[in-house]
């Protein structure tokens, strides 16, 4: 088992897009109505490369015969260029879908952690459902610390949905600590994230 950069000619991009979808399925379903529709849109962004979900930011956990067991999507520092993403969405998708991705990004900017230049941000960590319970999540987190070290980062940052108690437990056990929370009332309940960090 190893963590390698995504090669778009080598790995199943539908599986990669599906794993990204699983990390925020509720939001993707809200904007794109169903799993298959969302996965198709995510796959386009993965193929393009120059965006937060692009192949340049994705690592895959591989096993025998290049099987994908999990993914890690990262970004370095405050690398989100809203104007660039806006242009990309409107060049790539029809007007309605471009607007949906723009809104998706806008909402993310409200909730997600504010980053410093020397932060490594874990945008998505996902393990294929057939491979869960085998320590792959912990393996991905360990490898992310190595990536952070090679890039002289001072901390690794991620966000956890307030309703994802399983992920919260996993990250806390690994050593991540909550340093901020962003929670708002939402249709009879609440919506939000815990911003978590691992100091290096």
Phi, psi and omega in degrees: 000133177211160177255120182229157176297144179293127172253115186294341179270354188247328188248157181286105185290334175293322177293317178301310180298323178295321178292321176297317178304316183297335182287341179208048186301324181299315179291315179300320178294322179300316183277323189243009170073324179207163186301310185297318179298314180297315181299321177300318179291316180299318180303319178301317180293322177299315181295323183296318175091317186266063177196175184297334178256011183287157185301338180291342181253009187246134172246151177236145172269121183246155175237214179295146177053038177057030174289138179269122179255341181187173180222159172223122176249125185235166165213155182256126176059202180273069186270010183276114178254096187302318182296317178299315181295321178301311178300317181298314181299318184283339174279332189265323188242166173292169187304313183297314181291325176297318178297320179297315178294324178297316177296319177305311180298317182299314179296318177303319182296333178288317188267324190286160184300143171278133188248150171263164182301329183259030175259147167254123182257127176267098183286322180212133171231121182215144177239134178304138185302332180287345185248005183289153180083011182244013177085010182292323178300315178296320178300315180298318179296318177299316180294326179294326177294324176295317178299316179299317179298316179298330181262012177057038177282153179264340176204159174249131186237144174209168178237140179235129175302138183299340180266358181264076185294325180298311180298319180301316179297315181300312183293321178296316179300325181287336179123001175287146179236143175287127177242352179196156173222144179233105186228134177229155173296143186208105175042059177082001179218219176215156181226145177164183181223157166261126172275126184236151180220153172234111182284134179260000000 
